[in-house]
């Protein structure tokens, strides 16, 4: 983000009142991070279930 604010002056323009686009961009990064974390945990749980199913089918304990 610091690099973007150096090269793109549009981020320094006001978006809503005194809030600039840089603040909107920073807040959007938090939303994106939370969304990706939620997606990752749901996918990881699915992969864990698949691994457990494979372990049961093969009879392996994975030691």
Backbone as CSV, one residue per row, in Angstrom:
resi,resn,N_x,N_y,N_z,CA_x,CA_y,CA_z,C_x,C_y,C_z
1,UNK,0.800,-1.199,0.000,0.000,0.000,0.000,0.846,1.268,0.000
2,UNK,1.927,1.317,0.747,2.740,2.538,0.676,3.256,2.802,-0.739
3,UNK,3.560,1.759,-1.478,4.032,1.945,-2.855,2.906,2.503,-3.719
4,UNK,1.697,1.978,-3.539,0.560,2.479,-4.315,0.287,3.950,-4.022
5,UNK,0.373,4.339,-2.772,0.101,5.749,-2.439,1.187,6.668,-2.993
6,UNK,2.369,6.129,-3.235,3.439,6.938,-3.814,3.220,7.199,-5.295
7,UNK,2.690,6.214,-6.006,2.571,6.325,-7.457,1.183,6.733,-7.947
8,UNK,0.149,6.453,-7.176,-1.210,6.755,-7.605,-1.799,7.849,-6.719
9,UNK,-1.939,9.011,-7.274,-2.462,10.135,-6.495,-3.969,10.040,-6.293
10,UNK,-4.633,9.156,-7.027,-6.076,9.017,-6.867,-6.427,8.520,-5.461
11,UNK,-5.514,7.788,-4.811,-5.783,7.297,-3.461,-5.809,8.424,-2.431
12,UNK,-5.238,9.560,-2.785,-5.231,10.697,-1.857,-6.454,11.592,-2.025
13,UNK,-7.283,11.299,-2.997,-8.493,12.080,-3.225,-9.573,11.668,-2.222
14,UNK,-10.427,12.595,-1.824,-11.497,12.241,-0.876,-12.530,11.318,-1.521
15,UNK,-12.908,10.278,-0.791,-13.914,9.329,-1.276,-15.274,9.682,-0.687
16,UNK,-15.321,9.744,0.640,-16.552,10.072,1.352,-16.189,11.096,2.419
17,UNK,-16.533,12.318,2.206,-16.193,13.358,3.179,-14.686,13.511,3.305
18,UNK,-14.179,13.364,4.522,-12.740,13.511,4.768,-11.986,12.196,4.628
19,UNK,-12.692,11.122,4.314,-12.060,9.805,4.170,-11.528,9.662,2.748
20,UNK,-10.229,9.411,2.630,-9.619,9.281,1.309,-9.736,7.835,0.810
21,UNK,-9.429,7.655,-0.463,-9.484,6.324,-1.073,-8.438,5.395,-0.463
22,UNK,-7.369,5.941,0.098,-6.359,5.110,0.753,-6.964,4.378,1.951
23,UNK,-7.816,5.064,2.717,-8.482,4.422,3.850,-9.458,3.356,3.381
24,UNK,-10.175,3.639,2.298,-11.108,2.658,1.744,-10.336,1.429,1.280
25,UNK,-9.209,1.650,0.613,-8.360,0.561,0.145,-7.830,-0.264,1.316
26,UNK,-7.385,0.402,2.368,-6.855,-0.303,3.543,-7.937,-1.153,4.208
27,UNK,-9.142,-0.608,4.334,-10.241,-1.363,4.927,-10.620,-2.552,4.049
28,UNK,-10.574,-2.371,2.741,-10.883,-3.461,1.810,-9.879,-4.601,1.944
29,UNK,-8.643,-4.291,2.288,-7.646,-5.340,2.490,-8.016,-6.218,3.685
30,UNK,-8.559,-5.623,4.742,-9.001,-6.416,5.883,-10.150,-7.336,5.489
31,UNK,-11.104,-6.817,4.738,-12.240,-7.629,4.293,-11.756,-8.776,3.419
32,UNK,-10.835,-8.494,2.504,-10.292,-9.537,1.642,-9.564,-10.608,2.463
33,UNK,-8.787,-10.186,3.432,-8.049,-11.133,4.269,-8.999,-12.025,5.043
34,UNK,-10.026,-11.455,5.646,-11.004,-12.264,6.387,-11.719,-13.233,5.456
35,UNK,-12.088,-12.752,4.273,-12.761,-13.615,3.299,-11.891,-14.781,2.869
36,UNK,-10.621,-14.501,2.598,-9.707,-15.580,2.206,-9.473,-16.569,3.347
37,UNK,-9.407,-16.076,4.572,-9.243,-16.970,5.726,-10.457,-17.884,5.892
38,UNK,-11.643,-17.337,5.727,-12.858,-18.147,5.825,-12.879,-19.195,4.728
39,UNK,-12.551,-18.790,3.501,-12.512,-19.724,2.381,-11.486,-20.828,2.633
40,UNK,-10.316,-20.450,3.118,-9.257,-21.431,3.383,-9.677,-22.435,4.448
41,UNK,-10.270,-21.967,5.533,-10.640,-22.893,6.599,-11.730,-23.861,6.155
42,UNK,-12.661,-23.393,5.325,-13.700,-24.300,4.822,-13.103,-25.334,3.877
43,UNK,-12.212,-24.911,3.009,-11.569,-25.855,2.089,-10.667,-26.827,2.856
44,UNK,-9.944,-26.342,3.838,-9.051,-27.196,4.611,-9.841,-28.261,5.357
45,UNK,-10.996,-27.896,5.894,-11.836,-28.877,6.583,-12.301,-29.947,5.605
46,UNK,-12.636,-29.545,4.396,-13.050,-30.513,3.376,-11.901,-31.451,3.019
47,UNK,-10.701,-30.906,2.862,-9.542,-31.741,2.548,-9.218,-32.685,3.709
48,UNK,-9.385,-32.222,4.937,-9.154,-33.084,6.097,-10.119,-34.266,6.096
49,UNK,-11.374,-34.016,5.735,-12.351,-35.108,5.651,-11.954,-36.110,4.574
50,UNK,-11.471,-35.608,3.438,-11.032,-36.512,2.373,-9.837,-37.357,2.805
51,UNK,-8.922,-36.755,3.527,-7.745,-37.493,4.011,-8.172,-38.578,4.992
52,UNK,-9.080,-38.249,5.892,-9.558,-39.248,6.846,-10.272,-40.392,6.132
53,UNK,-11.034,-40.088,5.098,-11.729,-41.113,4.323,-10.715,-42.026,3.633
54,UNK,-9.693,-41.457,3.049,-8.659,-42.249,2.384,-7.930,-43.119,3.394
55,UNK,-7.640,-42.575,4.568,-6.956,-43.351,5.604,-7.812,-44.526,6.054
56,UNK,-9.120,-44.329,6.191,-10.015,-45.428,6.580,-10.080,-46.507,5.497
57,UNK,-10.134,-46.063,4.228,-10.245,-47.015,3.120,-8.978,-47.841,2.949
58,UNK,-7.838,-47.240,3.170,-6.572,-47.952,2.986,-6.132,-48.671,4.253
59,UNK,-6.739,-48.337,5.365,-6.368,-48.979,6.627,-5.053,-48.475,7.188
60,UNK,-4.557,-47.388,6.648,-3.291,-46.828,7.112,-3.490,-45.830,8.205
61,UNK,-2.591,-45.837,9.141,-2.645,-44.888,10.240,-1.808,-43.653,9.949
62,UNK,-0.908,-43.761,8.982,-0.080,-42.635,8.630,1.060,-42.359,9.576
63,UNK,1.544,-43.405,10.246,2.643,-43.199,11.207,3.941,-43.198,10.531
